[in-house]
Amino acid sequence: MTQELASLTAARAAEAIREGAITSEELVSACLARIEAREPLIGAWAYLDRDYALEQARRADEQRREGRPVGPLHGVPVGVKDIFETMDMPTENGTVLHAGYRPATDAKAVSLLREAGAVILGKTVTTELAVYAPGKTRNPHDANRTPGGSSSGSAAAVAADMVPLAIGSQTNGSVIRPASFCGVFGFKPTHGLISRQGMLRQSRRLDHVGVFARSLEDVALLAECLMAYDERDPDMRLRARPRLTQVMMEEPPVAPRFAFVKTPFWEQTEEDTREGFAELIACLQGRVEELTLSEIFQEAVQWHRTIMEADLARSFQLEYERGRDRLSPQLVEMIERGRRVLAVDYNRAVDRIQLLNEILDDYFYQYDAFLTPAAPGEAPPGLESTGNPIFCTLWTLCGVPALCLPLLTGRHGLPIGVQLVGQYGDDARLLRTARWLERRLATAAE
């Protein structure tokens, strides 16, 4: 029974709690039992207070028994990447320089989770300052392989049935890549749709809040709860909250058309990925065409690097000046390169984002979504690196919505994700297209 509860999707768990079929305390207890069993090997959690998690669950159950209003995530546990401020838990950002930091308030994303009724189960492991130096987390499918990063703990915790949902962030490939390596759904919405207030800042131009789940329905449920306007995030615009779940469940007016986009980095894919995509394209015969992006997209990785490293130098100036000897050599090198970036080069790179999106908009008049790799292949062996983010970089730079679907399996039996990319601001359509794709593949497999 414990394993069955821990394996529930968030949508099913929330419904069962609302109907009184299970309690939040039972669900949280099942997740805690799963953590107790698997955490020593996987290491997904930076902070976990069992008693406090159960206290939140009991309060949720009491609220329901008293007939008070409940939210869409009422009583459902969620993991929070340890770069989001939490007023009742430490926020240490994966670095000894922030050890023991206790924020006075919640990040906006965390406060929205609480408003939706979620139980904040604990803080999940991040890489050092959410960049590249790995934390302690291991891949749930093979403990000798990386889970990806920087949202390592969030992806691993969801994949290991420790928690049905988790939030993370992406500045390069930190949601899509670990989702691919761990075999879960990962969603990076359009830039500016989820507030980053109270989240560790790397780059205003590139930072996104993302979500992890074990079903598309859960992706939509969690992301929709987080898409509330916040004037404290300068890149948010006042708009109606997207109806992700409703639109996702609708039938498309016509069968979607896909563009198979290899990107300029296709030669970095592994044989398993190439074979998997060949099978996928064959299943979509008549609905997919190969698309070669304009040559200008070949420069996108350099533009992303220029922006990211310059912004890292700015965001982590204090850490560099006061604690350089306690930062990883890799991060120190990135910061020092960023300190040398010229303003003219930075501004030129930023200006290219709009140009790239204008070109992408022309493509999206013809296609509902791009099919492209989420990562080069299976999670690589070893724990010294979090893997190559190259297949995420372009879409993060452009700020378009991206979704990792756990559709493929490599030669070692490990998951390989397929990345679905949509038009800027059209997140609901992307999820609807993904649901159509899931159903199409399920039918083909019968």
Secondary structure, DSSP 4 states (H G I P E B T S, - for coil): -HHHHHT--HHHHHHHHHHTSS-HHHHHHHHHHHHHHHHHHH--EEEE-HHHHHHHHHHHHHHHHTT----TTTT-EEEEETTB--TTS---TTSGGGTT---SS--HHHHHHHHTT-EEEEEE---GGGSSS--S--BTTBTTB---SSSHHHHHHHHTTS-SEEEEEESSSTTHHHHHHHTSEEEE--TTSS--TTBPPS-TTT-EEEEEESSHHHHHHHHHHH----TTSTT----PPP-HHHHHHSPPSS---EEEE--TTGGGS-HHHHHHHHHHHHHTTTSEEEEPPPGGGGGHHHHHHHHHHHHHHHHTHHHHHHHGGGS-HHHHHHHHHHHT--HHHHHHHHHHHHHHHHHHHHHHTT-SEEEEESSSSSPPBBSS-----HHHHHHHHHT--EEEEEEEE-TTS-EEEEEEE--TT-HHHHHHHHHHHHHHHHHHH-
